[in-house]
């Protein structure tokens, strides 16, 4: 992950617009999955990540970075999600802050148990309803776009998003493993 980040960062600083697409393709799904843990709405998670990428590009935030873009993006998603939740004031902020601390600790899972975590993840994936499982595998494991999945399964893009959102809700406890697998 570090080498990819450094190469993309170098290209961004050289003004190569294609590097932004590489960054987006590499981090969009992991960041959206991560944001989803905070806001419990897939559409809101997508909005948070998309807003971050727009700001990252428009304000040329990459110029200030020296190394790990991924760490910056994940921290920004967390902060942006918390800001959105605070604005909505559905919950008391102290409760959210406590939950976030728990999620961060969970995200730093023990990588030495990765094989066991992968096995559990695959069991959870196989337990998903058929369509949700197909959509999830296509997006996460096959790295397909929503539109591609919709064409492949002959369903609408909104239906793809609905199945993906449902799958992520059921796989909520395994999101850290999913993100780690996507970025490795």
N, C-alpha and C positions, 0 to 999 in steps of 0.2 A: 504494500500500500504506500509506503513512504517514497519509493522510487517513482511511482505513478504520479503522486502528488507533486514531487519536485519537478518532474518533466512538464507537467501541466502548468505549474506555477511559472516556470521559466518561459514557456510559450506565451502565457498570458502577459507577462511583463514585456515580451517582445512585440506584443500587439497582434498576435495570431488569433483571430476570432474563432477559428476552429477548435482552439483549446477550450473555449468556454463550453462548446458542445460536448467535448470529451469529459469535462468536469461534471456537466449536467447528467450525462449518461451513466457515469460512474456512481454518482451520489444521490440521484433523485429518488430512487426506490428505497434505499436504506434510510435516507433522511425522512421520507414520508412515513415509513414504518415507525421510525423513532418518534416523530411528531404525534403520530396516532396514539401512542401510549399516553401522551400528556393530555390530549384534547378529546379523545373518545369520539371523534367525528372524522371520517376519512376525508370528506370534502374540506373540512377546516384544516386538516393536516396538509393536504395538497396546497391549499391557499398559503399556509405559513411557509412551506418550502418554496413555492413559486415566488412569493414576495421576497424571500431571502435571496434567491438567485437574481432577481431583477435588481435589487439593491446592490448586491455583490458586483454586478456588471456595470450598472449605471454610475455608481460611486467609486468604481475601480478599487474596491477594498483589497483586492489581491496585491496591490502595489505595496501595502504595508506589511504583508506576510513574508516571513523568511523561510518557513518550512511546511509544516503539516496543515494543509488546507482542510483535511477531514476533521481534525479536532476543532478547528475554528467553526466549520459549518455545523457540526453537531452541537457545539455550545451555543451558537447563534439560534439554532432551531429550538433548543431548550428555552433560552431567554425569550424568544419571540412567542413561543407557545404560552409561557407563563404570563407574558404581557397581555395576550389575547384573553386568557382565562381571567386575569385580574380585571380587565375591562368589562367582561361579561358579568363579573361579580356573582356568579351563581353559587360559588363556594367561598368559604373564608380562606384568605390567602395563606394563613398559617397551615391549614390542612393540606393545601396544594403543595406548599414548600416541603412539608414532611413527606408527602407521597413522592415528590421529585427526588428527594434524598434517597429514599428507598429504591427508586428506579435506577438512579445512578449507580448505587451499590450493586444492584442486580446486573446492570450492563457490564460491570467489571467482573464478570464471572471468571472462574478458574479455568484457564485455557487448557490446563493439563487434563481436564475431564471432557475435552471437546468431543471425543469419539462417543462417549456416553450421552452427551448432550445432543449430538447429531442423531443418534439412535432414537432418543426420545422425541426429537423433532419429527423424524420420519414417521414414527408411530402416530403422533398427533395429526400430521398431514393426512395420513391414510384414514384417520377417523373422521375427517371432514366429509360433509355431504358431497356427492359426486361432482356437481357443477362447480361448487366452491373449490374443491380440490383441483379440478382441471384448470380453472382460472388461476389459482394460486401458483400451481406448478409452472404454468405458461409464463406468468409474469416474473416470478422470483427465480425459478430454476432455469427456465429457458430464455430469460431476459427479453421477453417480447413486450411490445407496447400494447396499450389497451386496444387500440384500433386493430392491431394484428390479431390479438386474441379474439376480438369480436368477429372478425372475418373467419378465422379458423373454426370457431365454435358456432358460427351463424347466429349470433345474438347481438344486441345493441351494445354500444360502448357503455351506456349507463348500467346495463345489466352486468357487464364485466366489472364495473366499479362496485356495484352492490355485492356481487359474489366475493370480490377481493376484500371488501370491507368486512363482510361476515367472517371470512376466513381469518383475517387478522384479529378480529375480536376473539375468536375461538383459540387462536394461537398466541394470545396476549403474553402469556408467561414465557414463550419461546422467542419473542422478538429480539432480545440481545444475541441469541445464537444465530438467528436469521441474518441480522445485520453483520455480524462477524463473518459469516459464510459468504455474504454478498461482496464484502470488501476484501476478502482474502484471495 
